Every structure is written in structure tokens, then in C-alpha cells.
Amino acid sequence: AQLAEALGGGGRGAEDDEAALAARLRGGSAVELRQELRRRVAALTSSEQALPPPTDALRLGDAGYPQRWYRAKLEPTEAAEGRPPPVDGWEGDAGKRLRGRVAADFLEGVAWTLRYYYEGPVGHHGWAWFYRWPCAPLAVDLARAMPRPLPRRVGAALPCVTPLEQLGM
């Protein structure tokens, strides 16, 4: 209906609009039809061009980006769980330790996932583990993190599905 209205339809139903539009355009040449179509598409898209450009509130690439990113992504979660933000900010010692913990937990999650897909669900993956952070760490923090080995948990083996079988599911 929005398209029919933009293409010159009135307040009639959609079927009436389509029939009237087809009757009007039927007698035109290919060049006239192309020009009319361009005009109408331009009219439709002009309202989209009036939207403001997206903004980068975190100012990616500017100095201080990691602090702004962690403040925007982690501080609300930490506050909701009753923990204050790092006293000395995200670039201080406490902030860097917390950023390192986020990165190490993320790498542990990657290792957990890889182990699951390569060894299968055989009971030693620690099914109670979860990634507690609301976002992934920045790449700079991943580069600084030392991955921790996953503890082996011995348990009863579950039926294993190979990675190739999982891809076929």
C-alpha cells in the first residue's frame, strides 16, 4: 500500500491501486516507463536519505577507546550484580586485572568449545561452566591474556558424535 501510494495511488484498496497503475502505465513507451519508475523510486528513497548518519558514541580508534568500551559494556552488568567499577578506572591496575579476567574467561570458553567438538560430549567438559560476561573482550586484551588449561573432569562417557556427524545434522 505504501508503494502504491508513493506510485500515485489514492485511498482505494490495494487491488484498485494496482489496476489503476497498470492501466496508466500500459500505454507508455519503455523509456517513459523507466523514467517514471526512476522518479517514483527517487521519491520513495528521499525520505530514507533524511535519516541522520549513525554515530559512534564510543569513538572507535580515538585515544581512550578501551576504557569507553568497557565502561559501556561491563559497568552496567557489574553494577547490576552489586560490584562497583574498578576504583582506578579501566586503565588502572584493577581495571587491567578485570579486563585480563574477561579475556582469560573468553579463551577458556573457546577452549571448552573446541574440546567439545574435537572430543565429543564425553563427560569431562564441566557442564556447569558458562561465560559470565555480557560481551567479548577487545582483541588487545586477548593478545595479553595467558590461556588457562581446562581442568579435566572425569565422568561417565556419553555417546559421542564425531565432528563430521555433527556437521551433517
N, C-alpha and C positions, 0 to 999 in steps of 0.2 A: 504494500500500500504506500509506503514511504517512497519507493522508487516510482510508482505510478504517479504519485503527487508531484514529485520532482520533474517527472517527464511531462507534466502538463495535465494530469488528471484532476478531476474535481472531487466533489464529495460523494460521488457514486460508489457503488461496490467495486471490488477489485476486478470482477469479470467484466463489468461495464467499462471500466477504465481501460482494460487491456483491449477490448473490442474497439473502443473509440480510437485508441492509439494506433492499433493495426490499420484501421480504415484511413486515418490521416497519413500514415507513412507509406501505405501501399502504392500510392501514385507517384512517389518521389523517385528521382534517379539515385544511383548508387552514391554519387558524390554528395547529393543533398542529404541522403540518409546518414552518411559518415559525418558530415558537418553538424547535423542535428544531434547525433549521438555524442560527438565531442563537446558540443555546447552543454548538453544535459549532464554529462559526466562531470564537466568542469563545475557546473552549478552544485552538484552533489558534493564534490570534494572541497569546494571552497569553505564549507563550514568546518571540515576537518582541519584545514590549514589554520583556522583561527585558534586552535588549541595552543597553549603556551608550551615551549620546549621543556623537556624533562630537566629536572635539576639534580645535581649531585651534592646532596647535603653533607656527605662525608668527605667531599673534595679529594677523590682518589688521585694519588700522585703528589699531592701537596705535603709539605712538612707536617708531621703530626698525624698522618692518616691512621697508623695503627692504634693510637690512643683513641681517636674519634670512633673507629670501627668497633673496638672492644667496649667502649663506653655505650655505644648504641646497641650492640648485640648482647653483651653479657651482663651489664649492670642491672637491667630490668629483671632478669632471671635471678640474679644473686639477691636482689632486694626482695623479690617475692619469696625466696627461700630463707629470708631472715639473715642474710650475710651482707655486710657493708662492702662497698667497693674498696679496692686497695687504698690504704691510707696515703701512700706516696704516689698515687696515680698509676697508670698502666705502664709507664716507662721506668718507674722506681723498682726497687728490689722485689717488693711484694707483688707488684703487678707483673713483673717478668716471670716470677715463680708461678703465678697463676696462669699466665699465657703458656708457659712450658708444660704445665699440667694438662691444659686443654689440648695441646699438640700431642703430648705423650698418650693421652686417652684416645685421641683420634687415631694415632698409629696403632695402638692396641686393637682398636676396632677393625682397622684394615687387616691386621694380622689374624684376628679372630675370623673374619670373613674368608680370607684366603685359606686358612686351615680348614674351615668348614667345607669349602668347595674342593679342596685337594684331598682331604682325608675322609670326608663324609661325616654325617652326624653319628659318631661312634661313642658318644657319651663323655668325652673328656674336654668338651668345649666350654664348660662353665655357662650353662643356660641362663643363670641369673644375672650375667653381666649385661650392662647396657651403657650406651654413650649418653651421659647426663647433660651435655651442653646443648644449647639451642642452635648452634651453628658450628661450622668447621673453623679451624684456626687459619690464620694467614700463612701463606707459604713461607714467609721469613721465619716464622716461629716453628714450622715443620722442619725447616732446614737446621734449626738449632737443637731440636729435640733428639734425645737419645732414645731409640725404641727399647721398651722393656720386653724381656721374653715372657711369653704367656705361660702361666703355670699349667702343668699337665694335671688334669683331673681324671683319675681312673674311675671307670664305672662300667656298668653293663653295656655291651655293644648294642647299638640299634641297627636295624637293617640298613645297609649302606647303598646309596645310589651314586653311581660314578658321575663325574662332571659331564661326560658325554651324554649319559642318560638324562641328566638334568636339563641339558640344552634341548633335548628332544621333547621334553614335557610341555 
